[in-house]
Amino acid sequence: MENKNDISELVQVMKEIRDCLVQLVDYKHKEDEISFIPRKEIKSIFNCTDTTVAKIFNREDFPAIMIGEHKVEKTALKKWLQERRT
C-alpha cells in the first residue's frame, strides 16, 4: 500500500513541476512581447503637462516612434529612464 502512495505523490509532484514550467514559458513569452506606450499615457505616468510631454518626445535621445501617433516602446523607455542626463 505504501508503494501506491509513493507513486501517487510522485505523480502529483510531477504535475506541479509541469504547471510551474508552463507558467515560466508563458511568463518568458510575455516578457519578449513588444508593447508600446502612447504619448497620452506618458503624460499620466509622469504626471506632467502636454507641453512637458511634447518636450520629452522632441528630445533627440528619447526613443519615440511614430506609428499613427507618437509612441515609445516600453523597454526602450525603461532603458532611457535609467540613464543619467541633463
PDB file of N, CA, C and O in Angstrom:
ATOM      1  N   MET A   1       0.819  -1.207   0.000  1.00  0.00           N
ATOM      2  CA  MET A   1       0.000   0.000   0.000  1.00  0.00           C
ATOM      3  C   MET A   1       0.863   1.272   0.000  1.00  0.00           C
ATOM      4  O   MET A   1       0.523   2.267  -0.639  1.00  0.00           O
ATOM      5  N   GLU A   2       1.958   1.216   0.712  1.00  0.00           N
ATOM      6  CA  GLU A   2       2.855   2.371   0.790  1.00  0.00           C
ATOM      7  C   GLU A   2       3.417   2.723  -0.577  1.00  0.00           C
ATOM      8  O   GLU A   2       3.582   3.904  -0.882  1.00  0.00           O
ATOM      9  N   ASN A   3       3.707   1.753  -1.390  1.00  0.00           N
ATOM     10  CA  ASN A   3       4.239   1.956  -2.727  1.00  0.00           C
ATOM     11  C   ASN A   3       3.242   2.721  -3.597  1.00  0.00           C
ATOM     12  O   ASN A   3       3.639   3.569  -4.396  1.00  0.00           O
ATOM     13  N   LYS A   4       1.966   2.429  -3.446  1.00  0.00           N
ATOM     14  CA  LYS A   4       0.921   3.119  -4.206  1.00  0.00           C
ATOM     15  C   LYS A   4       0.868   4.600  -3.826  1.00  0.00           C
ATOM     16  O   LYS A   4       0.699   5.466  -4.685  1.00  0.00           O
ATOM     17  N   ASN A   5       1.013   4.876  -2.540  1.00  0.00           N
ATOM     18  CA  ASN A   5       1.015   6.273  -2.071  1.00  0.00           C
ATOM     19  C   ASN A   5       2.233   7.021  -2.596  1.00  0.00           C
ATOM     20  O   ASN A   5       2.134   8.186  -2.982  1.00  0.00           O
ATOM     21  N   ASP A   6       3.387   6.348  -2.611  1.00  0.00           N
ATOM     22  CA  ASP A   6       4.607   6.972  -3.125  1.00  0.00           C
ATOM     23  C   ASP A   6       4.435   7.353  -4.600  1.00  0.00           C
ATOM     24  O   ASP A   6       4.829   8.439  -5.024  1.00  0.00           O
ATOM     25  N   ILE A   7       3.850   6.453  -5.358  1.00  0.00           N
ATOM     26  CA  ILE A   7       3.619   6.718  -6.781  1.00  0.00           C
ATOM     27  C   ILE A   7       2.646   7.869  -6.960  1.00  0.00           C
ATOM     28  O   ILE A   7       2.860   8.728  -7.816  1.00  0.00           O
ATOM     29  N   SER A   8       1.584   7.904  -6.172  1.00  0.00           N
ATOM     30  CA  SER A   8       0.605   8.996  -6.245  1.00  0.00           C
ATOM     31  C   SER A   8       1.254  10.335  -5.910  1.00  0.00           C
ATOM     32  O   SER A   8       0.993  11.341  -6.570  1.00  0.00           O
ATOM     33  N   GLU A   9       2.099  10.343  -4.885  1.00  0.00           N
ATOM     34  CA  GLU A   9       2.796  11.570  -4.503  1.00  0.00           C
ATOM     35  C   GLU A   9       3.751  12.016  -5.605  1.00  0.00           C
ATOM     36  O   GLU A   9       3.848  13.205  -5.911  1.00  0.00           O
ATOM     37  N   LEU A  10       4.446  11.064  -6.191  1.00  0.00           N
ATOM     38  CA  LEU A  10       5.369  11.376  -7.271  1.00  0.00           C
ATOM     39  C   LEU A  10       4.637  11.960  -8.475  1.00  0.00           C
ATOM     40  O   LEU A  10       5.103  12.925  -9.082  1.00  0.00           O
ATOM     41  N   VAL A  11       3.501  11.381  -8.815  1.00  0.00           N
ATOM     42  CA  VAL A  11       2.695  11.886  -9.931  1.00  0.00           C
ATOM     43  C   VAL A  11       2.232  13.311  -9.625  1.00  0.00           C
ATOM     44  O   VAL A  11       2.254  14.175 -10.501  1.00  0.00           O
ATOM     45  N   GLN A  12       1.816  13.551  -8.392  1.00  0.00           N
ATOM     46  CA  GLN A  12       1.357  14.892  -8.005  1.00  0.00           C
ATOM     47  C   GLN A  12       2.497  15.914  -8.112  1.00  0.00           C
ATOM     48  O   GLN A  12       2.298  17.021  -8.611  1.00  0.00           O
ATOM     49  N   VAL A  13       3.679  15.537  -7.645  1.00  0.00           N
ATOM     50  CA  VAL A  13       4.831  16.435  -7.723  1.00  0.00           C
ATOM     51  C   VAL A  13       5.180  16.723  -9.181  1.00  0.00           C
ATOM     52  O   VAL A  13       5.493  17.861  -9.529  1.00  0.00           O
ATOM     53  N   MET A  14       5.129  15.709 -10.026  1.00  0.00           N
ATOM     54  CA  MET A  14       5.432  15.898 -11.447  1.00  0.00           C
ATOM     55  C   MET A  14       4.413  16.835 -12.097  1.00  0.00           C
ATOM     56  O   MET A  14       4.785  17.649 -12.943  1.00  0.00           O
ATOM     57  N   LYS A  15       3.157  16.739 -11.726  1.00  0.00           N
ATOM     58  CA  LYS A  15       2.132  17.645 -12.256  1.00  0.00           C
ATOM     59  C   LYS A  15       2.406  19.078 -11.825  1.00  0.00           C
ATOM     60  O   LYS A  15       2.247  20.009 -12.614  1.00  0.00           O
ATOM     61  N   GLU A  16       2.817  19.257 -10.575  1.00  0.00           N
ATOM     62  CA  GLU A  16       3.125  20.592 -10.072  1.00  0.00           C
ATOM     63  C   GLU A  16       4.331  21.184 -10.811  1.00  0.00           C
ATOM     64  O   GLU A  16       4.340  22.370 -11.141  1.00  0.00           O
ATOM     65  N   ILE A  17       5.338  20.357 -11.064  1.00  0.00           N
ATOM     66  CA  ILE A  17       6.510  20.809 -11.819  1.00  0.00           C
ATOM     67  C   ILE A  17       6.103  21.214 -13.230  1.00  0.00           C
ATOM     68  O   ILE A  17       6.552  22.239 -13.742  1.00  0.00           O
ATOM     69  N   ARG A  18       5.250  20.401 -13.858  1.00  0.00           N
ATOM     70  CA  ARG A  18       4.774  20.719 -15.209  1.00  0.00           C
ATOM     71  C   ARG A  18       4.043  22.057 -15.216  1.00  0.00           C
ATOM     72  O   ARG A  18       4.265  22.888 -16.096  1.00  0.00           O
ATOM     73  N   ASP A  19       3.168  22.261 -14.228  1.00  0.00           N
ATOM     74  CA  ASP A  19       2.427  23.520 -14.151  1.00  0.00           C
ATOM     75  C   ASP A  19       3.365  24.715 -13.984  1.00  0.00           C
ATOM     76  O   ASP A  19       3.147  25.769 -14.583  1.00  0.00           O
ATOM     77  N   CYS A  20       4.403  24.550 -13.175  1.00  0.00           N
ATOM     78  CA  CYS A  20       5.378  25.630 -12.977  1.00  0.00           C
ATOM     79  C   CYS A  20       6.127  25.929 -14.273  1.00  0.00           C
ATOM     80  O   CYS A  20       6.364  27.092 -14.600  1.00  0.00           O
ATOM     81  N   LEU A  21       6.495  24.901 -14.997  1.00  0.00           N
ATOM     82  CA  LEU A  21       7.195  25.092 -16.262  1.00  0.00           C
ATOM     83  C   LEU A  21       6.315  25.793 -17.291  1.00  0.00           C
ATOM     84  O   LEU A  21       6.791  26.651 -18.035  1.00  0.00           O
ATOM     85  N   VAL A  22       5.045  25.434 -17.334  1.00  0.00           N
ATOM     86  CA  VAL A  22       4.108  26.089 -18.251  1.00  0.00           C
ATOM     87  C   VAL A  22       4.001  27.571 -17.903  1.00  0.00           C
ATOM     88  O   VAL A  22       4.002  28.415 -18.799  1.00  0.00           O
ATOM     89  N   GLN A  23       3.909  27.895 -16.626  1.00  0.00           N
ATOM     90  CA  GLN A  23       3.833  29.296 -16.204  1.00  0.00           C
ATOM     91  C   GLN A  23       5.109  30.047 -16.564  1.00  0.00           C
ATOM     92  O   GLN A  23       5.055  31.205 -16.978  1.00  0.00           O
ATOM     93  N   LEU A  24       6.253  29.392 -16.407  1.00  0.00           N
ATOM     94  CA  LEU A  24       7.519  30.019 -16.744  1.00  0.00           C
ATOM     95  C   LEU A  24       7.618  30.325 -18.233  1.00  0.00           C
ATOM     96  O   LEU A  24       8.078  31.402 -18.613  1.00  0.00           O
ATOM     97  N   VAL A  25       7.198  29.402 -19.068  1.00  0.00           N
ATOM     98  CA  VAL A  25       7.205  29.613 -20.518  1.00  0.00           C
ATOM     99  C   VAL A  25       6.266  30.752 -20.880  1.00  0.00           C
ATOM    100  O   VAL A  25       6.615  31.601 -21.701  1.00  0.00           O
ATOM    101  N   ASP A  26       5.073  30.787 -20.279  1.00  0.00           N
ATOM    102  CA  ASP A  26       4.126  31.881 -20.534  1.00  0.00           C
ATOM    103  C   ASP A  26       4.711  33.222 -20.116  1.00  0.00           C
ATOM    104  O   ASP A  26       4.562  34.214 -20.828  1.00  0.00           O
ATOM    105  N   TYR A  27       5.376  33.258 -18.967  1.00  0.00           N
ATOM    106  CA  TYR A  27       5.982  34.496 -18.485  1.00  0.00           C
ATOM    107  C   TYR A  27       7.077  34.971 -19.441  1.00  0.00           C
ATOM    108  O   TYR A  27       7.146  36.153 -19.778  1.00  0.00           O
ATOM    109  N   LYS A  28       7.921  34.052 -19.868  1.00  0.00           N
ATOM    110  CA  LYS A  28       9.006  34.412 -20.785  1.00  0.00           C
ATOM    111  C   LYS A  28       8.446  34.936 -22.101  1.00  0.00           C
ATOM    112  O   LYS A  28       8.979  35.887 -22.674  1.00  0.00           O
ATOM    113  N   HIS A  29       7.374  34.315 -22.578  1.00  0.00           N
ATOM    114  CA  HIS A  29       6.755  34.764 -23.830  1.00  0.00           C
ATOM    115  C   HIS A  29       6.226  36.188 -23.673  1.00  0.00           C
ATOM    116  O   HIS A  29       6.416  37.019 -24.561  1.00  0.00           O
ATOM    117  N   LYS A  30       5.570  36.473 -22.564  1.00  0.00           N
ATOM    118  CA  LYS A  30       5.039  37.818 -22.328  1.00  0.00           C
ATOM    119  C   LYS A  30       6.166  38.833 -22.180  1.00  0.00           C
ATOM    120  O   LYS A  30       6.041  39.982 -22.604  1.00  0.00           O
ATOM    121  N   GLU A  31       7.270  38.394 -21.573  1.00  0.00           N
ATOM    122  CA  GLU A  31       8.411  39.279 -21.387  1.00  0.00           C
ATOM    123  C   GLU A  31       9.022  39.691 -22.728  1.00  0.00           C
ATOM    124  O   GLU A  31       9.545  40.798 -22.856  1.00  0.00           O
ATOM    125  N   ASP A  32       8.960  38.813 -23.718  1.00  0.00           N
ATOM    126  CA  ASP A  32       9.533  39.081 -25.029  1.00  0.00           C
ATOM    127  C   ASP A  32       8.616  39.896 -25.939  1.00  0.00           C
ATOM    128  O   ASP A  32       9.042  40.336 -27.006  1.00  0.00           O
ATOM    129  N   GLU A  33       7.370  40.101 -25.535  1.00  0.00           N
ATOM    130  CA  GLU A  33       6.439  40.848 -26.378  1.00  0.00           C
ATOM    131  C   GLU A  33       6.846  42.317 -26.452  1.00  0.00           C
ATOM    132  O   GLU A  33       7.363  42.890 -25.493  1.00  0.00           O
ATOM    133  N   ILE A  34       6.600  42.898 -27.602  1.00  0.00           N
ATOM    134  CA  ILE A  34       6.856  44.326 -27.781  1.00  0.00           C
ATOM    135  C   ILE A  34       5.559  45.063 -27.458  1.00  0.00           C
ATOM    136  O   ILE A  34       4.504  44.768 -28.020  1.00  0.00           O
ATOM    137  N   SER A  35       5.655  46.013 -26.558  1.00  0.00           N
ATOM    138  CA  SER A  35       4.466  46.800 -26.244  1.00  0.00           C
ATOM    139  C   SER A  35       4.828  48.285 -26.270  1.00  0.00           C
ATOM    140  O   SER A  35       5.907  48.697 -25.844  1.00  0.00           O
ATOM    141  N   PHE A  36       3.899  49.053 -26.778  1.00  0.00           N
ATOM    142  CA  PHE A  36       4.114  50.488 -26.935  1.00  0.00           C
ATOM    143  C   PHE A  36       3.244  51.272 -25.965  1.00  0.00           C
ATOM    144  O   PHE A  36       2.127  50.868 -25.641  1.00  0.00           O
ATOM    145  N   ILE A  37       3.771  52.384 -25.513  1.00  0.00           N
ATOM    146  CA  ILE A  37       3.028  53.287 -24.632  1.00  0.00           C
ATOM    147  C   ILE A  37       2.738  54.546 -25.427  1.00  0.00           C
ATOM    148  O   ILE A  37       3.664  55.218 -25.881  1.00  0.00           O
ATOM    149  N   PRO A  38       1.455  54.879 -25.603  1.00  0.00           N
ATOM    150  CA  PRO A  38       1.133  56.100 -26.355  1.00  0.00           C
ATOM    151  C   PRO A  38       1.485  57.361 -25.564  1.00  0.00           C
ATOM    152  O   PRO A  38       1.629  57.347 -24.342  1.00  0.00           O
ATOM    153  N   ARG A  39       1.613  58.416 -26.299  1.00  0.00           N
ATOM    154  CA  ARG A  39       2.001  59.719 -25.731  1.00  0.00           C
ATOM    155  C   ARG A  39       1.090  60.133 -24.579  1.00  0.00           C
ATOM    156  O   ARG A  39       1.571  60.645 -23.568  1.00  0.00           O
ATOM    157  N   LYS A  40      -0.206  59.920 -24.715  1.00  0.00           N
ATOM    158  CA  LYS A  40      -1.139  60.353 -23.664  1.00  0.00           C
ATOM    159  C   LYS A  40      -0.924  59.580 -22.361  1.00  0.00           C
ATOM    160  O   LYS A  40      -1.163  60.114 -21.279  1.00  0.00           O
ATOM    161  N   GLU A  41      -0.473  58.323 -22.460  1.00  0.00           N
ATOM    162  CA  GLU A  41      -0.191  57.563 -21.240  1.00  0.00           C
ATOM    163  C   GLU A  41       1.095  58.047 -20.577  1.00  0.00           C
ATOM    164  O   GLU A  41       1.217  58.018 -19.352  1.00  0.00           O
ATOM    165  N   ILE A  42       2.047  58.488 -21.383  1.00  0.00           N
ATOM    166  CA  ILE A  42       3.281  59.049 -20.826  1.00  0.00           C
ATOM    167  C   ILE A  42       2.932  60.257 -19.961  1.00  0.00           C
ATOM    168  O   ILE A  42       3.516  60.466 -18.898  1.00  0.00           O
ATOM    169  N   LYS A  43       1.983  61.037 -20.430  1.00  0.00           N
ATOM    170  CA  LYS A  43       1.543  62.212 -19.672  1.00  0.00           C
ATOM    171  C   LYS A  43       1.039  61.799 -18.293  1.00  0.00           C
ATOM    172  O   LYS A  43       1.376  62.439 -17.298  1.00  0.00           O
ATOM    173  N   SER A  44       0.239  60.737 -18.222  1.00  0.00           N
ATOM    174  CA  SER A  44      -0.290  60.314 -16.925  1.00  0.00           C
ATOM    175  C   SER A  44       0.767  59.589 -16.090  1.00  0.00           C
ATOM    176  O   SER A  44       0.764  59.703 -14.864  1.00  0.00           O
ATOM    177  N   ILE A  45       1.669  58.848 -16.733  1.00  0.00           N
ATOM    178  CA  ILE A  45       2.734  58.160 -15.990  1.00  0.00           C
ATOM    179  C   ILE A  45       3.641  59.173 -15.291  1.00  0.00           C
ATOM    180  O   ILE A  45       3.972  59.020 -14.115  1.00  0.00           O
ATOM    181  N   PHE A  46       4.037  60.209 -16.032  1.00  0.00           N
ATOM    182  CA  PHE A  46       4.923  61.232 -15.475  1.00  0.00           C
ATOM    183  C   PHE A  46       4.160  62.337 -14.744  1.00  0.00           C
ATOM    184  O   PHE A  46       4.762  63.192 -14.095  1.00  0.00           O
ATOM    185  N   ASN A  47       2.843  62.311 -14.852  1.00  0.00           N
ATOM    186  CA  ASN A  47       2.002  63.324 -14.211  1.00  0.00           C
ATOM    187  C   ASN A  47       2.491  64.730 -14.579  1.00  0.00           C
ATOM    188  O   ASN A  47       2.834  65.537 -13.716  1.00  0.00           O
ATOM    189  N   CYS A  48       2.510  64.990 -15.878  1.00  0.00           N
ATOM    190  CA  CYS A  48       3.011  66.277 -16.351  1.00  0.00           C
ATOM    191  C   CYS A  48       2.068  66.861 -17.404  1.00  0.00           C
ATOM    192  O   CYS A  48       1.068  66.247 -17.776  1.00  0.00           O
ATOM    193  N   THR A  49       2.403  68.037 -17.863  1.00  0.00           N
ATOM    194  CA  THR A  49       1.559  68.756 -18.816  1.00  0.00           C
ATOM    195  C   THR A  49       1.825  68.282 -20.245  1.00  0.00           C
ATOM    196  O   THR A  49       2.796  67.575 -20.514  1.00  0.00           O
ATOM    197  N   ASP A  50       0.941  68.689 -21.148  1.00  0.00           N
ATOM    198  CA  ASP A  50       1.132  68.399 -22.569  1.00  0.00           C
ATOM    199  C   ASP A  50       2.439  69.003 -23.087  1.00  0.00           C
ATOM    200  O   ASP A  50       3.136  68.393 -23.898  1.00  0.00           O
ATOM    201  N   THR A  51       2.756  70.188 -22.617  1.00  0.00           N
ATOM    202  CA  THR A  51       3.979  70.871 -23.046  1.00  0.00           C
ATOM    203  C   THR A  51       5.221  70.077 -22.643  1.00  0.00           C
ATOM    204  O   THR A  51       6.155  69.931 -23.431  1.00  0.00           O
ATOM    205  N   THR A  52       5.225  69.569 -21.419  1.00  0.00           N
ATOM    206  CA  THR A  52       6.363  68.777 -20.945  1.00  0.00           C
ATOM    207  C   THR A  52       6.488  67.487 -21.739  1.00  0.00           C
ATOM    208  O   THR A  52       7.595  67.095 -22.107  1.00  0.00           O
ATOM    209  N   VAL A  53       5.379  66.825 -22.008  1.00  0.00           N
ATOM    210  CA  VAL A  53       5.396  65.594 -22.803  1.00  0.00           C
ATOM    211  C   VAL A  53       5.930  65.885 -24.200  1.00  0.00           C
ATOM    212  O   VAL A  53       6.714  65.106 -24.741  1.00  0.00           O
ATOM    213  N   ALA A  54       5.509  66.999 -24.783  1.00  0.00           N
ATOM    214  CA  ALA A  54       5.998  67.382 -26.113  1.00  0.00           C
ATOM    215  C   ALA A  54       7.511  67.578 -26.082  1.00  0.00           C
ATOM    216  O   ALA A  54       8.213  67.144 -26.995  1.00  0.00           O
ATOM    217  N   LYS A  55       8.014  68.228 -25.034  1.00  0.00           N
ATOM    218  CA  LYS A  55       9.460  68.433 -24.909  1.00  0.00           C
ATOM    219  C   LYS A  55      10.195  67.097 -24.797  1.00  0.00           C
ATOM    220  O   LYS A  55      11.256  66.916 -25.393  1.00  0.00           O
ATOM    221  N   ILE A  56       9.628  66.167 -24.036  1.00  0.00           N
ATOM    222  CA  ILE A  56      10.248  64.843 -23.885  1.00  0.00           C
ATOM    223  C   ILE A  56      10.290  64.130 -25.231  1.00  0.00           C
ATOM    224  O   ILE A  56      11.332  63.604 -25.623  1.00  0.00           O
ATOM    225  N   PHE A  57       9.167  64.110 -25.937  1.00  0.00           N
ATOM    226  CA  PHE A  57       9.102  63.405 -27.215  1.00  0.00           C
ATOM    227  C   PHE A  57       9.955  64.069 -28.294  1.00  0.00           C
ATOM    228  O   PHE A  57      10.339  63.416 -29.264  1.00  0.00           O
ATOM    229  N   ASN A  58      10.252  65.350 -28.136  1.00  0.00           N
ATOM    230  CA  ASN A  58      11.087  66.062 -29.106  1.00  0.00           C
ATOM    231  C   ASN A  58      12.580  65.954 -28.813  1.00  0.00           C
ATOM    232  O   ASN A  58      13.408  66.389 -29.615  1.00  0.00           O
ATOM    233  N   ARG A  59      12.920  65.378 -27.669  1.00  0.00           N
ATOM    234  CA  ARG A  59      14.347  65.211 -27.345  1.00  0.00           C
ATOM    235  C   ARG A  59      15.002  64.277 -28.353  1.00  0.00           C
ATOM    236  O   ARG A  59      14.407  63.288 -28.783  1.00  0.00           O
ATOM    237  N   GLU A  60      16.212  64.601 -28.715  1.00  0.00           N
ATOM    238  CA  GLU A  60      16.968  63.784 -29.682  1.00  0.00           C
ATOM    239  C   GLU A  60      17.225  62.374 -29.146  1.00  0.00           C
ATOM    240  O   GLU A  60      17.244  61.410 -29.910  1.00  0.00           O
ATOM    241  N   ASP A  61      17.423  62.259 -27.831  1.00  0.00           N
ATOM    242  CA  ASP A  61      17.768  60.964 -27.241  1.00  0.00           C
ATOM    243  C   ASP A  61      16.561  60.140 -26.787  1.00  0.00           C
ATOM    244  O   ASP A  61      16.726  59.011 -26.323  1.00  0.00           O
ATOM    245  N   PHE A  62      15.352  60.688 -26.915  1.00  0.00           N
ATOM    246  CA  PHE A  62      14.160  59.957 -26.482  1.00  0.00           C
ATOM    247  C   PHE A  62      13.745  58.956 -27.564  1.00  0.00           C
ATOM    248  O   PHE A  62      13.657  59.322 -28.736  1.00  0.00           O
ATOM    249  N   PRO A  63      13.489  57.696 -27.187  1.00  0.00           N
ATOM    250  CA  PRO A  63      13.228  56.636 -28.175  1.00  0.00           C
ATOM    251  C   PRO A  63      11.797  56.592 -28.705  1.00  0.00           C
ATOM    252  O   PRO A  63      11.184  55.526 -28.754  1.00  0.00           O
ATOM    253  N   ALA A  64      11.270  57.736 -29.098  1.00  0.00           N
ATOM    254  CA  ALA A  64       9.903  57.798 -29.625  1.00  0.00           C
ATOM    255  C   ALA A  64       9.852  57.317 -31.062  1.00  0.00           C
ATOM    256  O   ALA A  64      10.815  57.450 -31.816  1.00  0.00           O
ATOM    257  N   ILE A  65       8.712  56.757 -31.425  1.00  0.00           N
ATOM    258  CA  ILE A  65       8.456  56.393 -32.817  1.00  0.00           C
ATOM    259  C   ILE A  65       7.076  56.899 -33.187  1.00  0.00           C
ATOM    260  O   ILE A  65       6.253  57.195 -32.321  1.00  0.00           O
ATOM    261  N   MET A  66       6.838  56.992 -34.476  1.00  0.00           N
ATOM    262  CA  MET A  66       5.543  57.468 -34.956  1.00  0.00           C
ATOM    263  C   MET A  66       4.878  56.330 -35.723  1.00  0.00           C
ATOM    264  O   MET A  66       5.295  55.985 -36.828  1.00  0.00           O
ATOM    265  N   ILE A  67       3.846  55.756 -35.126  1.00  0.00           N
ATOM    266  CA  ILE A  67       3.014  54.750 -35.798  1.00  0.00           C
ATOM    267  C   ILE A  67       1.573  55.216 -35.593  1.00  0.00           C
ATOM    268  O   ILE A  67       0.910  54.829 -34.631  1.00  0.00           O
ATOM    269  N   GLY A  68       1.117  56.031 -36.492  1.00  0.00           N
ATOM    270  CA  GLY A  68      -0.202  56.632 -36.321  1.00  0.00           C
ATOM    271  C   GLY A  68      -0.153  57.813 -35.373  1.00  0.00           C
ATOM    272  O   GLY A  68      -0.688  58.881 -35.670  1.00  0.00           O
ATOM    273  N   GLU A  69       0.479  57.621 -34.250  1.00  0.00           N
ATOM    274  CA  GLU A  69       0.694  58.676 -33.260  1.00  0.00           C
ATOM    275  C   GLU A  69       2.030  58.397 -32.581  1.00  0.00           C
ATOM    276  O   GLU A  69       2.590  57.311 -32.732  1.00  0.00           O
ATOM    277  N   HIS A  70       2.538  59.366 -31.839  1.00  0.00           N
ATOM    278  CA  HIS A  70       3.800  59.155 -31.131  1.00  0.00           C
ATOM    279  C   HIS A  70       3.618  58.095 -30.057  1.00  0.00           C
ATOM    280  O   HIS A  70       2.647  58.110 -29.299  1.00  0.00           O
ATOM    281  N   LYS A  71       4.575  57.175 -30.011  1.00  0.00           N
ATOM    282  CA  LYS A  71       4.598  56.121 -29.008  1.00  0.00           C
ATOM    283  C   LYS A  71       6.039  55.881 -28.614  1.00  0.00           C
ATOM    284  O   LYS A  71       6.974  56.351 -29.263  1.00  0.00           O
ATOM    285  N   VAL A  72       6.193  55.139 -27.536  1.00  0.00           N
ATOM    286  CA  VAL A  72       7.520  54.716 -27.119  1.00  0.00           C
ATOM    287  C   VAL A  72       7.414  53.257 -26.675  1.00  0.00           C
ATOM    288  O   VAL A  72       6.471  52.863 -25.988  1.00  0.00           O
ATOM    289  N   GLU A  73       8.405  52.471 -27.088  1.00  0.00           N
ATOM    290  CA  GLU A  73       8.404  51.063 -26.709  1.00  0.00           C
ATOM    291  C   GLU A  73       8.755  50.962 -25.230  1.00  0.00           C
ATOM    292  O   GLU A  73       9.640  51.665 -24.742  1.00  0.00           O
ATOM    293  N   LYS A  74       8.055  50.083 -24.526  1.00  0.00           N
ATOM    294  CA  LYS A  74       8.141  50.002 -23.066  1.00  0.00           C
ATOM    295  C   LYS A  74       9.567  49.755 -22.556  1.00  0.00           C
ATOM    296  O   LYS A  74      10.020  50.456 -21.652  1.00  0.00           O
ATOM    297  N   THR A  75      10.272  48.786 -23.111  1.00  0.00           N
ATOM    298  CA  THR A  75      11.628  48.501 -22.627  1.00  0.00           C
ATOM    299  C   THR A  75      12.598  49.622 -23.000  1.00  0.00           C
ATOM    300  O   THR A  75      13.535  49.901 -22.251  1.00  0.00           O
ATOM    301  N   ALA A  76      12.385  50.263 -24.142  1.00  0.00           N
ATOM    302  CA  ALA A  76      13.232  51.394 -24.533  1.00  0.00           C
ATOM    303  C   ALA A  76      13.039  52.555 -23.560  1.00  0.00           C
ATOM    304  O   ALA A  76      13.997  53.245 -23.211  1.00  0.00           O
ATOM    305  N   LEU A  77      11.800  52.766 -23.125  1.00  0.00           N
ATOM    306  CA  LEU A  77      11.520  53.823 -22.148  1.00  0.00           C
ATOM    307  C   LEU A  77      12.217  53.518 -20.825  1.00  0.00           C
ATOM    308  O   LEU A  77      12.830  54.400 -20.223  1.00  0.00           O
ATOM    309  N   LYS A  78      12.122  52.270 -20.374  1.00  0.00           N
ATOM    310  CA  LYS A  78      12.785  51.897 -19.118  1.00  0.00           C
ATOM    311  C   LYS A  78      14.287  52.139 -19.209  1.00  0.00           C
ATOM    312  O   LYS A  78      14.894  52.676 -18.282  1.00  0.00           O
ATOM    313  N   LYS A  79      14.874  51.744 -20.316  1.00  0.00           N
ATOM    314  CA  LYS A  79      16.319  51.946 -20.501  1.00  0.00           C
ATOM    315  C   LYS A  79      16.648  53.433 -20.514  1.00  0.00           C
ATOM    316  O   LYS A  79      17.617  53.860 -19.887  1.00  0.00           O
ATOM    317  N   TRP A  80      15.850  54.219 -21.223  1.00  0.00           N
ATOM    318  CA  TRP A  80      16.079  55.663 -21.310  1.00  0.00           C
ATOM    319  C   TRP A  80      15.988  56.303 -19.923  1.00  0.00           C
ATOM    320  O   TRP A  80      16.771  57.194 -19.593  1.00  0.00           O
ATOM    321  N   LEU A  81      15.042  55.851 -19.124  1.00  0.00           N
ATOM    322  CA  LEU A  81      14.863  56.420 -17.782  1.00  0.00           C
ATOM    323  C   LEU A  81      16.022  56.079 -16.845  1.00  0.00           C
ATOM    324  O   LEU A  81      16.273  56.800 -15.879  1.00  0.00           O
ATOM    325  N   GLN A  82      16.716  55.001 -17.124  1.00  0.00           N
ATOM    326  CA  GLN A  82      17.818  54.575 -16.245  1.00  0.00           C
ATOM    327  C   GLN A  82      19.114  55.317 -16.538  1.00  0.00           C
ATOM    328  O   GLN A  82      20.062  55.224 -15.759  1.00  0.00           O
ATOM    329  N   GLU A  83      19.172  56.041 -17.631  1.00  0.00           N
ATOM    330  CA  GLU A  83      20.392  56.776 -17.986  1.00  0.00           C
ATOM    331  C   GLU A  83      20.347  58.186 -17.396  1.00  0.00           C
ATOM    332  O   GLU A  83      19.308  58.845 -17.388  1.00  0.00           O
ATOM    333  N   ARG A  84      21.477  58.614 -16.915  1.00  0.00           N
ATOM    334  CA  ARG A  84      21.575  59.969 -16.365  1.00  0.00           C
ATOM    335  C   ARG A  84      21.729  60.954 -17.512  1.00  0.00           C
ATOM    336  O   ARG A  84      22.507  60.725 -18.439  1.00  0.00           O
ATOM    337  N   ARG A  85      20.993  62.038 -17.445  1.00  0.00           N
ATOM    338  CA  ARG A  85      21.089  63.084 -18.470  1.00  0.00           C
ATOM    339  C   ARG A  85      20.821  64.432 -17.843  1.00  0.00           C
ATOM    340  O   ARG A  85      20.339  64.528 -16.714  1.00  0.00           O
ATOM    341  N   THR A  86      21.140  65.468 -18.589  1.00  0.00           N
ATOM    342  CA  THR A  86      20.944  66.827 -18.059  1.00  0.00           C
ATOM    343  C   THR A  86      19.859  67.533 -18.815  1.00  0.00           C
ATOM    344  O   THR A  86      19.549  68.686 -18.518  1.00  0.00           O
TER     345      THR A  86
END
